[in-house]
């Protein structure tokens, strides 16, 4: 019997089968020792799995197999920086909720998010929330960021979930798609999701009452069905987003605007810092590549440890 993982605590999983029923599942022991599974969580939200009934009275199932993933997004494990954690899988797009102020989301964090999406071939979208708090200078700064990221090829939106402003564009964006929503704590992600799904709190309460104490967690992602079709995956606030499985030599290929220029560099192994004939540095000097993005590229480059090669 096929099912989709809607929630995970690391030991128990909320599984939705093709008939729309939810069951509480646990994974077969083999996943815990499979050497090919290198993440801290062998099963992630969004995974398509095979399940077998385990206890009809308790409505529990055993997860016996995981289908091949279309894609997934990973981060450095919050518990072990030497391991990776799968945030979610089988996504159509990944949406970063950011803010210009209260709190300000740094471009360094944004660029780490975008690089992670590029690595795993995920469409990335930037949503700036709390537009109702912006003064004249803040709005100018938003336009500055919007220009940078749209020039790099990304969709950028400004909304206020609190005031229900600009939300129609977001509703259209997520319609009939599987969308991951993530961001720092404090950016208003919960308010935004409650705007999209006013029944979410009721659903969460029902699931918690049905599934027992083992499903209460703020550490793992959870999927919700959209009334008009599609799903959103809510994730807890992320403080840091480490780059995983990327070498220094590969990094420039995950900045789309840098990738376009690097083919014109004099040397094939150009790191785009001190080499002569570097087309990337020339593009930065000419305003073709944002200086802000280039600085963040350099910062990420310096933090990449060679173990990820």
Buried (B, 14 or more C-beta within 10 A) or exposed (E): BEBBBBBBBEEBBBBBBEEEEBBBBBBEEEBEEEEEBEBBBBBBBBBBBBBEEBEEEEBBBBBBBBEEBBBBBBBBBBEEEEBBBBBBBBBBBBBBBBBBBEEBBEBBBBBBBBBBBBBBEBBBBBBBBBBEBBEEEBEEBBEEBBEBBEBBEBBBBBBBBBEEEBBEEBEEBBEEBBBBBBBBEEBBBBBBBBBBBEEBEEEBEEBEEEBEEEBEBEEBBBBBBBEEEBBBBBBBBBEEBBBBEBEBBBBBBBBBBBEBBBEEBEEEEBBBEEBEEBBBBBBBEEEBBBEBBBBBBEEBBEEBEEEBE
